[in-house]
Amino acid sequence: MKKSKIPGRGLAAALSTAALVAGALVAAPAAHSATSARLVADMACPVGSQTVSFSPGVTLTPQSVTVTYNVALGVCASLTQPQITSGSSQGTVTVTLDCLDLLSTTTGTQTFHWSDGQSSVLSFTRTVTSANGQTVITVTGPITSGLFTGRIATFTVVEPALDLTACLTSRGLTGQTGVTTLLIT
């Protein structure tokens, strides 16, 4: 039986995650030991968005590409930092890139800026999986400086499947958008 593609499936998954996160935040007062407290999300930003643009477009041939990304974390909630209501992350890097690199495991750092003026630097490992017509990017690792230092962050982006057809054109793949979730435990 062929599965039908349902528009908004990524949003539905993010909303389901939001419900789970809300449950984790509500259950936090019941956590009595240090071990169980580390399993509860201190910061949850369950429904955000990410846009990434590539210039020139990414093809199957490695070339120097300027990557610009913009993350809007949407509504955030924190047990220890209740004044934070949202966050963002943005930047531009120039790297040698081809379409297959977009599906590979990488490492790096990413800075999240909070609505109260503070920031957190995440040292991450990025993995990519594909399922049901979607690409799921998982960025996880420790916060190494700024707010939440020493905690573990998991930043997830759900995008439509990588358009490999665009990779075959002279224009290349020029961008991707997705729904995001950020949890810091």
N, C-alpha and C positions, 0 to 999 in steps of 0.2 A: 504494500500500500504506500503510495507516494504521500509524503507529508506536505501540507500546504504551508506556504510562507505567510505568516501573520504580521502585518505592519505593526510596529510598536512593540514587538516581542522584547526588544532590549529594554524599553521603558518598563514593561511589565515585570521583567526580571529585576530591574533596579527598584521598583516599588515593593516587590516582595522582599528584597534585601532591606529596604527601609523599615518594613514591619519587623523583621528579625532584629535589626539594630535597635529599634525602639524598645523591644522586649529586653535586650541586653542592658540598655541603659536603665530601665525601670528595675531590673533585677539586681542592679549594682549594690544597693544598700544591704542586701541579704548576703553579700560576699564577706566572709569573716576572716579568712586567712589571706596572707600575702600572695600565695599561689593562686587562689581562686580570684583574687582581685586583679591579677595580671591578665586573666582571661576575659575580663569585661572591657568593652570598648570605653575608653575615656573620651575620645572624640569620634563623633560619627557625622559624616556628611553623605547621606544616602543617595541623593539624586542631584547630580551635577552634569556638566557637559564639557567636552573637549573638542577643539578644532585644531587640526594640524595642516599646514600647507607646505608644499615642496616646490622650490624654485631653483633650477628648472625641474620639471616633472621627473619622477623616478621611473627608470626603465630597467630592463634586464642587464644593461651595461653599467658597470660601476662608474660613477662620475661625482664631481664635487656638487653637493646640493645644499642649499640653505633651507633649514627646517625651522619653521616658526610655529610655536604651539601656544595655545591659550586655554586654560582650564578655569571654569567657573564652578566652584564647589557647591553653590546653592545654599540651602539651609543646613547649618551645622549645629550640633548640640554637644556640650562637654560637661562631664561631671565636675571637673576641677577648674574649668575656665568658662563659667556660664555667660560671661560677657561676649564671647565669640559667637557670632551668628552666621558667618559665612567665611569663605576663603577663596584664594585664587593662586594660580601658578602660571607664569608665562615666560617665554624666552625665545631666543634665536640662536641656533648653532649652525656651523657649516662643517659638513662631514662628507666623506666619500661613501656613497650609498648606491645600492641597487634594490630592486623589488624583493629579492630573496632575503636581504638584510632585514626587511620589515617584519619577517616572520621568525627571526633568530633571537636567541637569548643574548642579552647585553647587560652591562653594569654601568652605573653612573650615579649622579646626584641630581636631586630636584628640590627646589625651594618652594615651600607653600607659605603664602602671606595671609595672615588672619585679619579679620575685620577690626580688631583692636590695635593694629599696628605691629604686632609681634610676628615672628616667622619661625619656621622649622625647616631644617635641612635633612632630607632623606637620602641615605646612601643605599642604593637599591640594586637588586637583580631583577631584570625584566624578562618574563616568559610570555610566549604567545601560543594560544591554542585556537583551533577552528572547529566549530560544531554547529550544526543546524543553520547553516548560512550566515553565521556570525563569526567574527574574530574577537577573542577575549584576550586582552592584554592585562597581565597581572604584574604589578610593580611592588616589591616587598623588601623590607629591610629595616634597620634601626634608624631612629632619628639621632643624628650625630651632633647637632648643635641647635641652639635656639630653644624655643618652647617645646616641651615633651621630650627633651634629650633623654636617651636611654630606653625609650619606649619603641615598640615595633609598629610600623605603619604598613598597611596593605591598601594600595590604590589600584582599583580595577576599572578598566575601560571596555565597554562592549560596543563594537562597531559592526557595520555590515561587513560581510566577507570581503577580503582584499580583492579589488578589481584587477585581476591578472591580465585581463584583456587590455586595460589601459596601459599596462606595463609594456605591451607589444607595440604601441604606437610611438610615433616620433615625439608627440607631446608628453607622453608618460602620465603617470599617476600624479595629480597635482594637489590632492588633499584627502583627508579622512575626517569624519566626525563621529562622535560616540557619546554614550551615556556613562557617567562615572559614579563610583562609590569610593569613599575614603574612610577607613577605620584605623584608629590608633589605640593600641592596647598596652 
